[in-house]
Amino acid sequence: MTDMFSFLKPTAKGIMVFALLAFICIGGAIQSYAFIDEIPKVPKPPLYDLLKPLELWIPWVLFAAPVHLLGDLLDLWWLLEYFPRLGGVSAPVASLAYAYVISCWATYSWDRWIKHNKYERLVLFIGVVPVLVFHLPAMSLLVSGSLSYAVSVMSGFIFSTIVFMVYTLSIYGLYKALKSLLYSRSTDSVKPNYKA
């Protein structure tokens, strides 16, 4: 059983990916204050004004969608009142825990199945395609837009690319792990039994 969760052991690469995902999660949660800043007496989260030019909310929502869907499905939203506060919003504790697991799995998948095969490394670009399609209309306006618009569009593209690449690595790693498991099970079942 411990071998099954050995991928959770911290590595330098895993920590770097987690730091990026944690920044997206915390920044996205802080930016969700934009939806409630009209409500009186709701305190502004720290760093809200500093992070305002960056596009973190959409990448965070895309990344944390499984956590939010599971929270909805299991009716766990009441737990938010026990999470620490970032001004007027809850800290994204569940998203951060999820980010750690996904960052460990993505880097484990990269090291185990992908980095040594140049054709399998192309799987990374699968994560870039939906981001390009989504951001292409906004990128076409970069020349005519303001600097703040350019920063928002480019940061949204970069953070969304990180999210989709991590998901691509994770899903491909899951595919390889399941394929390996099924293969080992099928070879075990066809081994001859020499016991008399």
Residue pairs with C-beta under 8 A, 6 or more apart in sequence:
7 104
7 105
7 108
8 100
8 101
8 104
9 104
10 104
11 104
11 107
13 107
13 110
13 111
14 103
14 104
14 107
14 108
15 103
17 103
17 106
17 107
17 166
18 99
18 100
18 103
18 104
20 162
21 63
21 99
21 102
21 103
21 162
21 163
21 166
22 96
22 99
23 56
24 56
24 59
24 60
24 63
24 99
24 159
24 162
24 163
25 60
25 63
25 64
25 92
25 95
25 96
25 99
26 86
26 91
26 92
26 96
27 47
27 51
27 54
27 56
27 57
27 60
28 56
28 57
28 58
28 59
28 60
28 61
28 63
28 64
28 92
28 95
29 45
29 60
29 86
29 89
29 90
29 91
29 92
29 95
30 45
30 46
30 47
30 48
30 51
30 56
30 86
30 87
30 89
31 48
31 51
31 52
31 56
31 57
31 60
32 57
32 89
33 42
33 44
33 45
33 48
33 87
33 88
33 89
34 57
36 42
36 88
36 89
37 44
37 88
39 88
42 87
42 88
43 87
43 88
44 87
44 88
45 86
45 87
45 88
45 89
46 86
46 87
48 87
53 148
53 151
53 152
53 155
54 151
54 152
54 155
54 156
54 159
55 152
55 153
55 155
55 156
55 159
56 155
56 159
58 156
58 160
59 156
59 159
59 160
59 162
59 163
60 92
60 95
61 68
62 160
62 163
62 164
63 95
63 99
63 163
63 166
63 167
64 92
64 94
64 95
64 98
66 98
67 94
67 95
67 98
70 76
71 77
71 79
71 94
79 94
80 90
81 90
83 90
83 91
83 92
83 93
83 94
84 90
84 91
84 93
85 91
102 166
102 167
102 170
103 166
105 170
105 173
105 174
106 166
106 169
106 170
106 173
107 169
108 173
109 169
109 170
109 172
109 173
109 174
109 176
109 177
110 169
110 173
112 173
112 176
113 120
113 172
113 173
113 176
114 120
114 121
114 123
114 124
114 169
114 172
114 173
115 121
120 172
123 168
123 169
123 172
124 165
124 168
124 169
126 168
127 161
127 164
127 165
127 166
127 167
127 168
127 169
128 161
128 164
128 165
130 164
131 157
131 160
131 161
131 164
134 160
135 153
135 156
135 157
135 160
138 153
138 156
139 153
139 157
141 149
141 153
142 149
142 150
142 153
142 154
145 153
